[in-house]
Amino acid sequence: MTEAIDRMATPTSAISLDAPVPPGPSVPAEPTALEMAASAPLIAPESASEGVLRVIGTFMMAAGVLAMLVGATANREWSSATVAAALFTVIMGLTMRFPTLLQDGTLTEEKRPAYSSMRVVMLLVAGTFVMLTVKAGWSTQSLDQLKIDQSWALVLGVVLGGKVAQGMAEANAKK
């Protein structure tokens, strides 16, 4: 009986937590794509011109925020155009500072990131709509006074619908 208890008290390597770990599968010589992506910096300028564009984008965002603060504290009658232009400047600065917003995830023949023309069109249309809506709504006192041309709903619908159609076509092309 005591032998059975002794055998149960003796740890085996399969159950023991302090035993050495058995060797795993061999490690590949080259890192996997996931390991390479994890070790890559999030924003790495590939050329000096891209670094300059990112700095310009940062300054555009800062200038836009300052202009929005000035417009928010100024007279609402004349500051609507200032705030609208400042908001559009911030949006454009964001795209210059973070160009991956407009990239589609593919590479060109020169191994450079490709930009999606549909994303650029969507950004410009949506940015223009936001700018005009802020300009029109800045000096209104209620939503009843805010009048926006209803053709904007059609324009936005066409642009967003085009993006959906493009996404579906690209997904089907990959299959």
Number of C-alpha atoms within 10 A of each C-alpha: 5 7 8 8 9 10 10 10 9 9 13 11 12 10 8 11 10 8 11 9 10 8 6 6 6 6 7 7 6 8 10 10 9 9 10 11 11 10 9 10 9 8 12 9 13 9 8 9 10 15 16 14 18 21 15 15 23 19 16 22 24 16 17 24 17 14 21 21 14 15 20 15 10 13 11 15 10 13 20 24 18 21 25 26 21 25 22 24 22 24 22 19 24 17 19 23 23 16 17 14 15 20 16 14 10 12 12 9 8 7 8 10 16 16 18 14 12 17 16 15 14 17 18 15 17 19 19 15 18 17 22 18 17 20 19 17 18 20 16 14 9 8 8 7 11 14 11 13 7 8 9 13 12 10 14 15 12 12 19 16 12 14 16 12 12 13 13 11 11 11 10 9 8 6 5
